[in-house]
Amino acid sequence: MCARIEGACSSLSLTTFQQVAVAVVVQAVLLDQFGVLHDGRVAVPTAVAAVAHLAEAGVTVLIISNSSRRSSGTLGKLASLGYNPSHFAGAVTSGELTHTHLRDRPSPWWQALGRSVLHLNWSGRGPVSLQGLGLAVVQDPRDADFILAHGTEGISLPASDGREEVAGSAGAVLGGEGSEGVGVGVLSPAAMQQLLQGAAQLSGRAELSGLQVPSPVHVAAAADEDGAALQACSFGGLPLILANPDLVTVDGSSLITMPGTLARQYSQAGGGPVIVMGKPGSIIYAACTSLLPDGLLPADVLAIGDSLEHDIAGAAAAGFDSLLIAGGIHAWELLSVGAVSDVVEQASSFTDDGGPGTASSSMRQAHSTSSARDTSLASLQPDAVNSTALEALCRRHSAWPTYVMSRLAV
């Protein structure tokens, strides 16, 4: 079941997914992955059926993902979870856009960016390689031309010749699919925050002075506790290229801290410009639009995702109707069964009591005491969305979906 938003979330009327498709005459769907198609580990069975239903109806289904990884592995991953790759027209990831911009340097700003990088990376989740980009990885922000955020668990280690690939050493983690032998020095959340606070005080390259900062520039939704917008950062500092703008993502029954949280910290510390390579920025929607059939209008496209701040706000800015899947990162706030308020904000705080790359222990405890903790995305009831909580969350993020469902299903 699905609800259409008519101005305010409190006036919900339930309808079916088929009626949604009829209402907006869907010809193309921009489909998020995590929290919609799978929980990071297993597929949502009803979503597998929904994708098949869309493809068989002639709808163009395109993956749009704030994944740090390149697009090439996306459909293979979905195939391993039980999806038919032929049902998808392709995939666009923020990691792919990051790679191509660093490789091709498409504007004077990118060309002047420099080659020395402080690379925030994954370790246990599999490091991301910078192979082929001609970058020199550094460990000290004072030696960096810019910061690149692919992960949250540590920083890539430089080799003796300045390249990224290194042998294992104390505190380093090697391996991970596609990691190309990347070495990562694992940092605690507190150490990572301290590193970013120090980097925020540094000046950027003189060559960037006076050049137009590429769009989009986003301060990672930095806000104080009262929700008031913080002052924009000084654009004279080290740029941070944000390969994954998400604050958190689902991982089984947990939420994992993502690079968008680090960008928020960097902005709040007064750092340089944050260049968002994924949702809600316009760059990823432009890339998706270029892959859709010619002649489609924004009204022909439906964007589906589980993040109000990224999927829903980004879709609205691009002129698309949107469908919010409430059983993703907002599940513990929006679902009637054991909803836990402010769980996303707890995850975003990235406090020192959480392990590297994970949400805080207070959030994990909230999960373990909630009945939603033991409720898989596949078993959520279609009428479980709490409309009062939904309206409050929409107002908090200033993002209003056209439709809402607990899970993607036909």
Order of alpha helices (4+ residues) and beta strands (2+ residues): beta-beta-alpha-beta-alpha-beta-alpha-beta-alpha-alpha-beta-beta-beta-beta-beta-beta-alpha-beta-beta-beta-alpha-beta-alpha-beta-alpha-beta-alpha-alpha-alpha-alpha-beta
